[in-house]
């Protein structure tokens, strides 16, 4: 079998699996209701997102900071104009990845600050992280012992 046929077979199997997943989700949605499925999916996504941030803090890749600056990583909740959480209910993003209007609004804000957006929705800042300011000192290379060098004396 050629390489391209093997790839086509794998793609075909993947499409079959995808179709089965969609059918399963549709069946679950019919059984418990689409709102319940959406709510549970939101719970799962929030848990995964929260775990990613916790792991980054635990591994020293992020640390909590007081206010939002250009390199900050912000976690919060977006709500619609009526104050209802928007799916998945939690956002987490580096400030540099935000659209310019939102980025300008969020800079300098602190935990629990709320930003109103042009569409009437709002962002509540729940956590702010930055890159660690103090890295653990890396072991220094051992200094080579200096051996005194005796200059060569020209022979007479």
ABEGO torsion letter per residue (X at the ends): XBAAAAAAAAAAAAAAAAAAAAAAAAAAAAAAEAAAAAAAAAAAAAAAAAAAAAAAAAAGABBBBABBBAABBBBBBBBBAAGBBBOAGBBBBBAAABBAAAAAAABGBBBGBBBBBAAGBBBBBABBBBBBABBBBBBBBBBBBBBBBBBBBBBX
